Every structure is written in C-alpha cells, then in structure tokens.
Amino acid sequence: MKKVLIASLLALTASAWAQAPANVEVKDPWVRATVAQQKATGAFMQLTAKADTRLVAVKSPVAGVVEVHEMAMEKDVMKMRALTAGLSLPAGKPVELKPGSYHVMLMDLKGPVKAGDVVPVTLVFEGQDGKRETLEVKATARPLGGAGGAASAPADHGKHKH
C-alpha cells in the first residue's frame, strides 16, 4: 500500500512540472478555483529561464481573455495592471507568479473552475533573438481556502474591472 501511495504522489508531482522548451523551466503551475458566477481567476507558477527571455502571451481555452498582470503597492493602495510588454525572465533567476504579485489573469471564464480541475494554459516566450517558443502547461485548480488559496490573496479578482 505504501509503495502505491508513494508512486501516486511521485506521479502527481511529476505531472505538476511542465516539460518546458530548453530555455524555460516551469514549476508548480496551479489556478485558483472559483465560486458560482465568478468570471475571473488567477494562474500561478514559478518560471526560470536559462537565457534572458520574456513571457509575451498566455492563452487558455477556459477563458475569453488571458493576460499577464502585476499587483503592486502605489501610495498604500494595491493596484493591478496588465503587462502589455510582457514579463522579463532574467537568466537563471526564478520569477514567481503568485497571489499579490505577478500572475496570469483568466478573465471572461467560460464556466466555473472547480478544485481538482486541470486547466490547460499556453505560455508564449520570446528570446532576445526574437524567436518565440510556446509551452503547454497543465495547471491544477486548488480550493479557495486551501494552501495558496483565497486566504493568501490580497484582492478578489472577480470584482476587478479590466
């Protein structure tokens, strides 16, 4: 029984890591589950590039609009904005996409995202040479109140106007 449990946990861990192009490694991709009528949620992960790269676009079939966003404090007010020029990934330095910081916004959701759902996300990277690479990531939805859930987020993205 222990061997089966260990094998299952290893398989789950392996599936959480995306097989990235040679230049970018993706760790722990996940999305926040939603509640009824919620039209937006966030996707989070850690990105590490071997060479200077930019995350220039993101797509997902579960959302009508997908953007890379930044949340930052401005004069004691938390503000969120889309990064229209993309997100810089300096060579060898992990960049965290996490609640309250850089993240992927999935807006105009086509339906609810339930805990345990696997959400496909396509990341588009651009190197300094202008060459683009795409990466398909499978992000598992985590419950609202669980680890990394709503309790750790400073804002309810479902109520933002974009």
C-alpha positions in Angstrom: 0.0 0.0 0.0 2.8 2.4 0.9 4.5 1.8 -2.5 1.3 2.5 -4.3 0.8 5.8 -2.4 4.4 6.8 -3.0 4.2 6.0 -6.7 0.9 8.0 -6.9 2.5 11.0 -5.1 5.5 10.9 -7.4 3.3 10.8 -10.5 1.3 13.8 -9.3 4.5 15.7 -8.5 5.9 14.9 -12.0 2.6 16.0 -13.7 2.7 19.3 -11.9 6.1 20.1 -13.5 5.7 21.1 -17.1 8.1 19.9 -19.8 9.4 23.3 -21.0 11.4 24.3 -24.0 15.1 24.0 -23.4 15.1 27.6 -22.2 12.4 27.8 -19.6 11.5 25.6 -16.6 8.0 25.8 -15.1 7.4 24.6 -11.5 4.2 24.1 -9.6 1.5 25.5 -12.0 -1.9 26.0 -10.4 -5.1 28.0 -10.7 -7.4 29.2 -8.0 -10.8 27.5 -8.1 -13.8 29.8 -8.5 -17.3 30.2 -7.0 -20.6 30.3 -8.9 -20.9 33.3 -11.2 -17.2 34.3 -10.8 -15.8 35.4 -14.2 -12.1 35.6 -13.4 -9.4 33.8 -11.6 -5.6 33.6 -11.4 -3.0 31.2 -12.5 0.3 30.9 -10.7 3.7 29.2 -11.2 7.4 29.6 -11.0 9.4 30.4 -14.2 13.1 30.0 -14.6 14.8 30.8 -17.9 18.3 29.7 -18.9 18.8 32.8 -21.0 17.1 36.2 -20.8 13.6 35.7 -22.0 10.2 37.4 -21.9 6.8 35.9 -21.3 4.9 37.7 -24.0 1.5 36.0 -24.2 -0.7 33.5 -22.5 -3.8 31.6 -23.7 -6.3 29.2 -22.2 -9.4 27.6 -23.7 -11.2 28.2 -20.3 -11.1 32.0 -20.6 -12.1 34.6 -23.3 -9.2 36.9 -22.1 -5.9 35.9 -20.7 -3.3 38.4 -19.6 -0.1 38.6 -17.5 -0.7 41.0 -14.6 1.3 42.7 -11.9 0.0 43.8 -8.5 2.0 46.5 -6.7 1.5 49.0 -3.9 1.2 52.6 -5.0 0.8 55.1 -2.1 -0.7 52.5 0.2 -3.1 51.2 -2.4 -2.8 47.8 -4.1 -3.1 48.2 -7.9 -3.3 45.7 -10.6 -2.3 46.2 -14.2 -1.7 44.2 -17.4 1.9 43.9 -18.5 1.4 44.7 -22.2 5.1 44.4 -23.0 5.4 41.0 -21.3 7.2 39.8 -18.2 11.0 39.7 -18.1 12.6 36.4 -17.1 16.3 37.2 -16.3 18.7 34.3 -17.0 18.9 31.8 -14.1 16.6 33.8 -11.7 13.3 32.2 -10.7 10.3 34.5 -11.3 7.3 33.8 -9.1 3.8 34.2 -10.4 1.9 34.3 -7.2 -1.1 35.9 -5.5 -0.4 39.6 -4.7 2.4 39.9 -7.3 2.9 38.8 -10.9 0.2 36.4 -12.1 -1.8 35.2 -15.0 -5.4 36.5 -15.1 -8.0 34.3 -16.7 -11.0 36.5 -17.4 -14.3 36.0 -19.1 -14.4 32.5 -17.8 -16.4 30.1 -19.9 -17.5 28.2 -16.8 -16.6 27.6 -13.2 -13.2 26.2 -12.3 -13.6 23.5 -9.6 -10.9 22.3 -7.2 -9.1 19.4 -8.9 -9.8 20.6 -12.5 -6.8 20.6 -14.8 -6.7 23.8 -16.7 -4.6 24.0 -19.9 -2.5 27.1 -20.2 -0.3 28.0 -23.2 2.7 30.2 -22.4 4.5 32.1 -25.2 8.1 33.1 -24.6 10.3 35.3 -26.7 14.1 35.2 -26.6 16.5 38.1 -27.1 16.8 37.0 -30.8 13.0 37.5 -31.3 12.4 33.7 -31.6 9.2 32.6 -29.9 8.5 29.3 -28.2 5.2 28.0 -26.9 4.8 25.8 -23.9 1.6 23.9 -22.9 1.1 23.8 -19.1 -1.4 21.8 -17.2 -2.4 23.7 -14.0 -4.4 22.0 -11.3 -7.2 24.1 -9.6 -6.7 24.5 -5.9 -9.6 25.1 -3.5 -10.4 28.7 -2.5 -9.5 28.3 1.2 -6.6 25.8 0.8 -2.9 26.4 0.6 -2.2 29.2 -1.8 -6.0 29.8 -2.0 -8.0 33.0 -1.4 -6.8 33.4 2.1 -3.3 34.4 0.8 -4.6 36.8 -1.9 -5.0 40.5 -1.2 -7.8 41.0 -3.6 -10.8 39.3 -5.2 -10.0 39.3 -8.9 -13.6 38.5 -9.8 -14.7 42.0 -8.8 -12.0 44.0 -10.7 -12.9 45.9 -13.8 -10.4 45.4 -16.7 
